[in-house]
């Protein structure tokens, strides 16, 4: 599992994608699988918007969450979870549409995070906050998701 914040999410996703496209990812990870968790990621809001030729692999989220790109498998991961805060001025949603992006994730009675899930992607808003404190005590949904992934449960 790779957990990355902000610029680290750009480096992680870009490197994974490069290794995957070059068919070199198995040389790096052996027989293991990769799960990517990004928080406060500027991949869509900053990089794909400002450098469209370099980040065309990000695809589009115009058709809604279910068909948005990229997928985890397109970067060589088995699952990709993205979390963000509603006031983050750097990194936000990757797959949600702007008009539905800020619905806050809650942990349901069954102990799972009520998040948007499609195929190998999961995304949710942690609520109020800016570009810091992603790993503070109020990021319960993120902690529950990371626990789920550590336990090996996949979407």
C-alpha positions as CSV (number, residue, x, y, z in Angstrom):
1,X,0.0,0.0,0.0
2,X,1.2,3.4,-0.9
3,X,-0.3,6.4,1.0
4,X,0.5,9.8,-0.4
5,X,-0.4,13.4,0.2
6,X,-0.4,16.3,-2.2
7,X,2.7,16.3,-4.5
8,X,3.4,12.8,-3.3
9,X,0.2,11.6,-4.9
10,X,1.3,13.0,-8.2
11,X,4.7,11.3,-7.9
12,X,3.2,8.0,-6.8
13,X,0.5,7.9,-9.6
14,X,2.8,9.1,-12.3
15,X,5.6,6.6,-11.3
16,X,3.2,3.7,-11.1
17,X,1.7,4.6,-14.4
18,X,5.1,4.9,-16.1
19,X,6.3,1.5,-14.7
20,X,3.0,-0.1,-15.6
21,X,3.1,1.2,-19.2
22,X,6.7,0.2,-19.6
23,X,5.9,-3.2,-18.2
24,X,8.5,-2.7,-15.5
25,X,6.1,-2.7,-12.5
26,X,6.5,-6.4,-11.8
27,X,10.3,-6.0,-11.6
28,X,9.7,-3.4,-8.8
29,X,6.9,-5.0,-6.8
30,X,7.6,-8.7,-7.5
31,X,4.5,-10.7,-7.3
32,X,2.7,-8.3,-5.0
33,X,-0.2,-6.0,-5.8
34,X,-0.3,-2.3,-5.2
35,X,-3.1,-0.3,-3.6
36,X,-2.8,3.5,-3.8
37,X,-4.3,5.9,-1.3
38,X,-4.1,9.6,-2.2
39,X,-5.2,12.5,-0.1
40,X,-5.3,16.2,-1.1
41,X,-4.2,15.2,-4.6
42,X,-3.7,18.0,-7.1
43,X,-3.7,15.5,-10.1
44,X,-7.0,16.7,-11.6
45,X,-7.5,20.2,-10.3
46,X,-4.0,21.4,-10.9
47,X,-1.9,19.1,-13.1
48,X,-4.5,17.8,-15.6
49,X,-6.1,21.2,-15.9
50,X,-2.8,23.2,-16.3
51,X,-0.7,20.6,-18.1
52,X,-3.3,18.7,-20.3
53,X,-0.7,17.2,-22.7
54,X,1.4,15.7,-19.9
55,X,-1.6,14.5,-17.9
56,X,-3.9,13.4,-20.7
57,X,-3.7,9.9,-19.1
58,X,-6.0,11.4,-16.3
59,X,-8.8,11.2,-18.8
60,X,-12.1,12.8,-18.0
61,X,-14.6,12.9,-15.2
62,X,-17.3,14.7,-17.3
63,X,-19.4,11.5,-17.7
64,X,-19.8,11.1,-13.9
65,X,-18.1,9.0,-11.3
66,X,-19.0,5.6,-12.8
67,X,-17.1,6.2,-16.0
68,X,-14.5,8.6,-14.9
69,X,-10.8,8.0,-15.6
70,X,-8.2,7.0,-14.7
71,X,-8.8,3.6,-13.2
72,X,-6.5,2.0,-10.7
73,X,-5.7,-0.8,-13.3
74,X,-4.5,1.9,-15.8
75,X,-1.7,2.8,-13.4
76,X,-0.9,-0.8,-12.4
77,X,-2.8,-0.8,-9.0
78,X,-5.5,-3.1,-7.9
79,X,-7.3,-0.3,-6.1
80,X,-7.1,3.5,-5.8
81,X,-8.7,5.4,-2.9
82,X,-8.8,9.2,-3.0
83,X,-9.9,11.4,-0.1
84,X,-10.1,15.1,0.1
85,X,-11.3,17.9,2.3
86,X,-14.0,20.4,1.2
87,X,-11.8,23.5,1.7
88,X,-8.6,22.0,0.2
89,X,-7.3,24.7,-2.1
90,X,-4.7,22.4,-3.7
91,X,-6.1,18.9,-4.1
92,X,-9.7,17.7,-4.4
93,X,-11.7,15.1,-6.2
94,X,-10.3,13.0,-9.0
95,X,-13.5,11.3,-10.3
96,X,-16.5,13.0,-8.8
97,X,-18.2,15.8,-10.8
98,X,-17.9,19.2,-9.2
99,X,-21.6,19.5,-8.5
100,X,-21.6,16.4,-6.4
101,X,-18.1,16.5,-5.0
102,X,-18.5,17.6,-1.5
103,X,-20.9,15.1,0.0
104,X,-19.2,14.1,3.3
105,X,-18.4,10.4,3.8
106,X,-19.7,8.8,7.0
107,X,-19.0,5.4,8.5
108,X,-22.2,3.4,8.3
109,X,-23.6,1.1,11.0
110,X,-21.9,-1.8,9.3
111,X,-18.5,-0.2,9.8
112,X,-17.9,0.6,6.2
113,X,-17.3,4.1,4.7
114,X,-20.2,5.4,2.7
115,X,-18.2,6.5,-0.4
116,X,-18.5,6.5,-4.1
117,X,-17.1,3.2,-5.5
118,X,-16.8,2.0,-9.0
119,X,-14.7,-0.9,-10.1
120,X,-11.3,-0.4,-8.6
121,X,-11.8,3.3,-7.5
122,X,-13.1,4.8,-4.3
123,X,-13.5,8.5,-3.5
124,X,-14.9,10.5,-0.6
125,X,-14.9,13.9,1.1
126,X,-13.7,14.0,4.7
127,X,-15.6,17.2,5.4
128,X,-14.3,20.6,6.4
129,X,-10.6,21.4,6.3
130,X,-7.9,22.6,4.1
131,X,-4.7,21.1,2.7
132,X,-3.4,19.7,5.9
133,X,-4.5,17.5,8.8
134,X,-5.5,14.6,6.6
135,X,-4.3,12.2,9.3
136,X,-5.8,13.9,12.3
137,X,-8.4,12.4,14.7
138,X,-11.4,13.7,12.7
139,X,-10.4,11.8,9.5
140,X,-12.3,8.7,10.7
141,X,-13.5,7.6,7.3
142,X,-9.9,7.7,6.0
143,X,-8.7,5.5,8.9
144,X,-11.5,3.0,8.3
145,X,-10.6,2.8,4.6
146,X,-6.9,2.3,5.3
147,X,-7.8,-0.4,7.9
148,X,-10.0,-2.1,5.3
149,X,-7.2,-2.1,2.8
150,X,-4.6,-3.4,5.3
151,X,-7.0,-6.3,6.1
152,X,-7.0,-7.1,2.3
153,X,-10.6,-6.4,1.7
154,X,-11.1,-5.0,-1.9
155,X,-14.1,-3.2,-3.4
